[in-house]
Amino acid sequence: MSQPVIRFNAVSKTFTRKGESFLALDNVNLTINQGDIFGVIGASGAGKSTLLRLINHLEAPTEGDVLINDLSLQGISKKQLNQVKKDIGMIFQHFNLLNSRTVFHNVAIPLILQGRDKAFIRERVSELLAFVNLSDKAESYPDELSGGQKQRVGIARALATNPSILLCDEATSALDPHTTVQILLLLQEINRRYGITIVLITHEMSVVQKICHKVAVMANGQVVEQGNVLELFGQPKDSVTASFVQSVIHDRLPEQTVARIKQQSPSRALRLEFVGQTAQQPIVNRLIREYPVEVNILFANMSEIQSTILGFMIVQISGEAVDIDAAIRYLHDAGVKISNV
């Protein structure tokens, strides 16, 4: 079982500006395990960036406790804190590169600050530039690079000190869709190859869908829902989560259509969820063949999350009440998750 590397225990953070208090985080409880790609999603002002700043101790909590590898960041010595920070890499939305320095020098900065010798720096930076596919850009300057290339430099720099935790603050929001996919694939490879725990701050559910194992959904400084990404996509419990999910998986009918269906009797409008193998079986086809009911498929969609197929279907089943009930029991027994529209 994976060990917790980041824990928030009843953490609140209050800022005071011009004599007025603002609650940025409100009683946040969160556990991120070793090797997770953990997404934190929310709208602007939800508290995502504040949460990130508490992980690398750029801010301290007003209440509660933040622990990194079971070490509380509250009250520890400066030496201990510096040691913790060395184990955390940071990737920024706008790259934060020095335009007056070459790509090589930008990646080398953390190692220079650590006092590493030139031979070590040369070997480590060359290795990282090869990993992010920028060996031919070592002597280029940031202004000569595309946005995706700049972010690859930022990623290489974040990896320079061999951290076990990587914090990504909206790392893809300044990139075009194609480049976003490439950067997400690179982060996924970093996690797979090096076992680095990645905390990914974003406002885009498509980013969570593509690479995250777990996710926390934030609103008004609170974590309103958290858990396995596949489960949250399939059965979101909070309205904020449902809204984010619907931005990438459109599984809702227009209200007028729903109202019209409900007026038709006898019939039932159902939302069907197929996960894994059930999404690859001809379950609805068998239902139509074996039960004396009519099935009108109103909507269907299929996605891949964590290498698992997740399918949705909205159907209208018509017939005698007893036959409709039997058809629903068949779907349930076949492993389909069912809810009323």
C-alpha positions in Angstrom: 0.0 0.0 0.0 1.3 3.5 -0.9 2.5 5.7 1.9 1.1 9.2 2.4 3.6 11.9 1.3 1.4 15.0 1.7 -1.3 15.4 4.3 -3.6 18.3 5.2 -5.1 18.0 8.6 -8.0 20.4 9.2 -6.1 23.2 7.4 -7.5 26.7 7.2 -5.8 29.8 5.8 -6.9 33.4 6.4 -5.5 36.4 4.6 -5.9 39.9 5.9 -6.0 42.7 3.4 -6.8 46.3 4.1 -8.1 45.4 7.5 -10.5 42.7 6.1 -10.1 39.0 6.6 -10.5 36.6 3.7 -10.8 32.8 4.2 -8.8 31.2 1.4 -8.9 27.6 2.7 -11.6 26.3 5.0 -10.9 23.1 7.0 -9.2 21.2 4.3 -8.4 17.5 4.9 -6.4 15.8 2.1 -4.0 12.9 1.7 -1.8 12.4 -1.3 0.0 9.1 -1.5 3.4 8.2 -2.9 3.3 7.8 -6.7 -0.1 9.5 -7.2 -0.8 11.9 -10.0 -3.2 14.0 -7.9 -5.4 16.6 -9.5 -6.7 19.7 -7.7 -9.5 21.3 -9.7 -11.7 24.3 -9.1 -12.7 27.7 -10.6 -10.6 30.8 -10.0 -10.6 31.8 -6.4 -11.4 28.2 -5.2 -8.2 28.0 -3.1 -6.1 25.8 -5.4 -3.0 28.0 -5.6 -3.1 28.7 -1.8 -3.2 24.9 -1.2 -0.1 24.6 -3.4 1.7 27.4 -1.6 1.1 25.6 1.7 2.8 22.4 0.3 6.0 24.2 -0.4 5.6 26.4 2.6 5.5 29.7 0.8 2.5 30.2 3.1 1.8 28.8 6.5 -1.7 27.6 7.6 -3.7 29.8 10.0 -5.1 26.6 11.6 -4.3 22.9 11.1 -1.2 21.1 10.0 0.5 20.3 6.7 2.8 17.3 6.7 5.3 16.2 4.1 6.5 12.6 4.6 5.0 12.6 8.1 7.0 15.8 9.0 5.0 18.7 10.1 6.0 22.0 8.4 4.9 24.0 11.4 7.7 24.9 13.8 10.5 23.0 12.1 14.0 24.4 11.8 15.1 26.4 8.8 17.6 23.6 8.0 14.8 21.0 8.1 12.5 23.2 6.0 15.3 23.7 3.3 15.7 19.9 3.2 12.0 19.4 2.6 12.0 22.1 -0.1 14.9 20.4 -1.9 12.6 17.4 -2.4 9.9 19.4 -4.1 10.1 20.6 -7.8 7.8 23.3 -9.2 6.4 23.8 -12.7 4.8 27.2 -13.4 2.0 28.3 -15.7 4.2 31.0 -17.4 7.4 29.0 -17.3 9.4 31.5 -15.2 12.6 31.2 -17.3 15.5 33.7 -17.3 15.4 35.2 -20.8 19.0 36.3 -20.5 20.3 32.8 -19.9 20.5 29.8 -22.2 18.3 26.7 -21.9 21.2 24.9 -20.4 21.8 27.5 -17.8 18.1 27.7 -16.9 18.0 24.0 -16.2 21.3 24.2 -14.3 20.2 27.0 -11.9 18.9 24.7 -9.0 22.2 22.7 -9.2 24.3 25.9 -9.2 22.4 27.1 -6.1 23.2 23.7 -4.5 26.9 24.3 -5.2 27.3 21.2 -7.4 30.5 21.0 -9.4 30.6 21.8 -13.1 31.1 18.2 -14.3 28.0 17.0 -12.4 26.0 19.9 -13.7 27.0 19.3 -17.2 26.1 15.6 -17.0 22.8 16.1 -15.2 21.6 18.9 -17.4 22.5 17.0 -20.6 20.6 14.0 -19.3 17.5 16.0 -18.5 17.5 17.9 -21.9 17.7 14.5 -23.6 14.8 13.3 -21.5 12.6 16.3 -22.5 13.8 16.1 -26.1 15.6 19.4 -26.1 19.3 18.4 -26.5 19.5 20.5 -29.7 18.3 23.6 -27.8 20.9 23.7 -25.0 22.5 26.9 -26.3 19.2 28.6 -27.4 17.5 31.3 -25.4 13.9 31.2 -24.1 12.7 33.8 -26.6 13.7 31.4 -29.4 11.5 28.6 -28.1 7.8 27.8 -28.5 5.5 27.7 -25.5 5.7 23.9 -25.3 9.5 24.0 -25.5 9.6 26.6 -22.7 7.5 24.3 -20.5 9.8 21.4 -21.3 12.7 23.5 -20.0 10.7 24.3 -16.9 10.0 20.6 -16.4 13.7 19.7 -16.8 14.6 22.5 -14.3 12.1 21.1 -11.8 13.6 17.7 -12.1 17.2 18.8 -11.8 17.5 18.1 -8.0 15.8 14.7 -8.3 12.7 15.6 -6.3 10.2 13.1 -5.1 7.3 15.6 -5.3 6.4 17.7 -8.4 4.0 20.6 -8.1 2.4 21.8 -11.3 0.5 25.1 -11.1 -1.7 25.3 -14.2 1.2 23.9 -16.2 -0.8 23.5 -19.4 -3.3 26.4 -19.3 -1.0 28.7 -21.5 -0.6 26.0 -24.2 -2.6 25.0 -27.3 -4.5 21.7 -27.1 -1.9 19.6 -29.0 1.0 20.9 -26.9 -1.1 20.3 -23.8 -1.4 16.7 -24.6 2.3 16.4 -25.2 3.2 18.0 -21.9 0.6 15.8 -20.1 2.2 12.7 -21.7 5.6 13.9 -20.5 4.3 14.3 -16.9 2.8 10.8 -17.1 6.1 9.4 -18.2 7.9 11.2 -15.4 5.5 9.6 -12.9 5.8 6.1 -14.5 9.6 6.2 -14.9 10.7 7.9 -11.7 7.8 7.3 -9.3 7.5 11.0 -8.6 4.3 12.1 -6.9 2.7 14.9 -9.0 0.2 17.4 -7.7 -1.5 19.0 -10.6 -3.5 22.3 -10.1 -5.9 23.0 -12.9 -9.3 24.4 -13.9 -9.7 22.0 -16.8 -11.4 18.7 -16.2 -10.0 17.3 -19.5 -6.5 17.5 -17.8 -7.7 15.5 -14.9 -9.4 13.0 -17.2 -6.2 12.4 -19.2 -3.6 11.6 -16.5 -4.8 11.9 -12.9 -5.3 8.9 -10.6 -7.1 10.9 -7.9 -8.7 14.3 -7.7 -9.9 16.9 -5.2 -12.6 19.3 -6.3 -12.5 22.7 -4.6 -15.0 25.5 -4.2 -14.9 28.5 -1.9 -11.8 27.3 -0.1 -13.3 23.9 0.6 -12.7 20.4 -0.8 -16.2 19.5 -1.8 -15.4 16.1 -3.1 -12.3 13.9 -3.6 -11.5 10.4 -4.6 -10.6 8.1 -7.5 -11.0 9.9 -10.9 -12.9 7.0 -12.5 -15.4 7.0 -9.6 -15.9 10.7 -9.6 -16.5 10.8 -13.4 -19.0 8.0 -13.1 -20.9 9.1 -10.0 -20.2 12.7 -9.0 -21.9 13.5 -5.7 -21.4 17.3 -5.5 -23.0 19.7 -8.0 -19.6 21.4 -8.5 -18.0 18.1 -9.5 -20.9 17.2 -11.7 -20.5 20.5 -13.5 -16.8 19.9 -14.2 -17.5 16.3 -15.4 -20.2 17.5 -17.8 -17.7 19.9 -19.3 -15.9 16.9 -20.9 -18.6 14.1 -20.8 -21.9 15.4 -22.0 -24.4 13.0 -20.5 -27.4 15.2 -19.9 -30.5 15.6 -22.1 -32.2 19.0 -22.7 -34.8 19.7 -20.1 -37.6 19.8 -22.7 -36.7 16.3 -23.9 -36.7 15.0 -20.3 -40.1 16.6 -19.7 -41.6 15.1 -22.9 -40.3 11.6 -22.0 -41.7 11.7 -18.5 -45.1 12.4 -20.0 -45.0 9.3 -22.1 -46.4 6.2 -20.2 -45.6 3.5 -19.7 -41.9 4.2 -20.2 -38.7 4.9 -18.2 -35.8 7.2 -19.0 -32.6 5.8 -17.6 -28.9 6.8 -17.4 -26.7 3.8 -17.9 -23.1 3.7 -16.9 -20.7 1.0 -18.3 -17.3 0.5 -16.8 -14.5 -1.6 -18.1 -15.6 -4.9 -19.6 -19.3 -4.0 -19.4 -18.6 -1.2 -21.9 -17.3 -3.8 -24.4 -20.3 -6.2 -24.2 -23.4 -6.1 -26.3 -25.6 -5.7 -23.2 -28.3 -3.4 -24.7 -28.4 -5.5 -27.9 -29.2 -8.6 -25.8 -31.8 -6.8 -23.8 -33.6 -5.8 -27.0 -33.5 -9.4 -28.3 -34.5 -11.1 -25.1 -37.1 -8.8 -23.5 -40.5 -7.6 -24.9 -39.6 -3.9 -24.5 -38.7 -1.1 -26.9 -35.4 0.7 -26.3 -34.9 4.2 -27.7 -31.2 5.2 -27.4 -31.3 9.0 -26.8 -27.6 9.5 -26.1 -24.3 7.5 -26.0 -20.8 8.5 -25.2 -17.5 6.6 -24.4 -14.3 7.8 -22.7 -11.1 6.3 -21.5 -10.0 7.1 -18.0 -6.9 5.5 -16.3 -6.8 3.0 -19.2 -10.4 2.0 -18.4 -13.3 2.4 -20.7 -16.2 4.5 -19.2 -19.4 4.5 -21.3 -22.7 6.4 -20.8 -26.0 5.9 -22.4 -29.4 7.5 -21.9 -32.3 5.3 -23.0 -36.0 5.3 -23.0 -37.5 1.9 -22.3 -41.1 1.4 -23.2 -43.5 -1.6 -22.6 -45.5 -3.2 -19.9 -44.4 -2.2 -16.4 -43.5 -5.8 -15.4 -41.4 -6.2 -18.6 -39.6 -2.8 -17.9 -38.8 -3.9 -14.4 -37.4 -7.2 -15.7 -35.2 -5.4 -18.3 -33.8 -3.1 -15.6 -33.0 -6.2 -13.4 -31.2 -7.7 -16.3 -29.1 -4.5 -16.8 -28.3 -4.4 -13.1 -27.2 -8.1 -13.1 -25.0 -7.4 -16.1 -23.0 -4.9 -14.1 -24.6 -1.7 -15.5 -25.0 1.2 -13.1 -28.5 2.6 -13.5 -30.1 5.9 -12.4 -33.3 7.7 -13.4 -33.1 10.7 -15.8 
